[in-house]
Amino acid sequence: MGAGILPKGFIQETRRSCKTFDDFKKSDERFWNEQLKDIRPEPEKINEWYESVNNYFNNLSVEENMYENIKCKTLILNGERDENSKLDDVIKAYH
């Protein structure tokens, strides 16, 4: 899970360049070919799935108050080059 603050409409760089599932599939063709051939129960619905996931993320909003509700000890891991949650955003979310 991304651990930063994401304003509604935020589009990570990898999704910006992948307008269609075919574009997205190029990021790991071996994985997606395997998924479509042997794993996914309805591979013919992959475009519908991709559009619904993009719609979800395009309308998602993660604000600081979400993190204020976490009451248990939490280990936070983040990479300095993570495109989904920038390190500065993660630090802001937890302060």
JOHULIN-V85798 format. One record per pair of residues at least 12 apart in sequence whose C-alpha atoms are under 6 Angstrom apart, sorted by the first residue. I is the first residue (numbers start at 0). J is the second residue. D is the distance in Angstrom with one decimal. If there is no record, write none. Layout:
i->I j->J d->D
i->I j->J d->D
This chain:
i->1 j->84 d->5.4
i->2 j->89 d->5.5
i->3 j->84 d->5.2
i->3 j->88 d->4.8
i->3 j->89 d->4.2
i->3 j->92 d->5.7
i->4 j->61 d->5.3
i->4 j->62 d->5.3
i->4 j->88 d->5.9
i->4 j->92 d->6.0
i->5 j->60 d->5.6
i->5 j->61 d->4.9
i->6 j->60 d->5.1
i->7 j->58 d->5.5
i->7 j->59 d->5.4
i->7 j->60 d->4.5
i->8 j->57 d->4.9
i->8 j->58 d->5.9
i->11 j->83 d->5.8
i->20 j->46 d->6.0
i->63 j->92 d->5.4
